[in-house]
Amino acid sequence: MKQVIVVGHGGFPGGLQSAAEMILGKRDNVHYVGMTEEMGVHGFTQALSKILESISGGEVVVLADILGGSPLNNTAACLNERGILEKSMIFTGANLPSLIFVISSLDDYTMGELKEQTLLEQANFFSFIRL
Amino acid sequence: MKQVIVVGHGGFPGGLQSAAEMILGKRDNVHYVGMTEEMGVHGFTQALSKILESISGGEVVVLADILGGSPLNNTAACLNERGILEKSMIFTGANLPSLIFVISSLDDYTMGELKEQTLLEQANFFSFIRL
């Protein structure tokens, strides 16, 4: 079973979780880890490792808040240490439309297809609204 | 002075705020209103109205979490009631890269230019990362 992990700065993953669960309900295969100032890199890595242990063997789709930040960099390092970076997929710029698309498409596609479909859908993740 | 208002479901705006402030620090012209289940539409509209009163006269850039949700619909209604919908700009699919771009570009452009530049930048707001 594929798993989704949302990582990011501070309360971002938790905030996205709250919005996604209002719309889709709770999903057991979607996990959220925020790197708060209090927990730091060590606490973040511990929390992420705990999730990775619990889903051992599953394919992982990571949605990170932004490219180049400490949460994404430490997530990649963590996946690499466990030898699962190769079979994981990482997107940056997580938002509600992208998360809902990935969650809803997870069981319809292989990892390769999911990557293609997500990038095809990308143009709809952010829009200007004419009212 | 242009103002940014992030609206969305539940804890999403607050989560985005926490991440953005870790990176950029606090900004007085950026506001966040989440529609929690407890506050409902009425409480959301009250909180938003309070912000709109405090920034009376300013041009408003709205970043909403998703198209078609109650937070965006009620925000548009609220802007319309106050006669400022026309001179406001609304984007959906708020995320950390788009918020940082908008905040950082706010004083460099007119509203029309900001719309164009944001849409040009859109392709960079969500990315697949090859590691």
Interface residues (C-beta under 8 A of the other chain):
Chain A: G8 H9 G10 G11 F12 P13 G14 G15 L16 Q17 S18 A19 E21 M22 I23 G34 E37 A64 D65 I66 L67 G69 L72 A76 N80 L85 M89 I90 F91 T92 G93 A94 N95 L96 P97 S98 I100 K115 T118 L119 Q122 A123 N124 F125 F126 S127 F128 I129 L131
Chain B: G8 H9 G10 G11 F12 P13 G14 G15 L16 Q17 S18 A19 E21 M22 I23 G34 E37 A64 D65 I66 L67 G69 L72 A76 N80 L85 M89 I90 F91 T92 G93 A94 N95 L96 P97 S98 I100 K115 T118 L119 Q122 A123 F125 F126 S127 F128 I129 L131
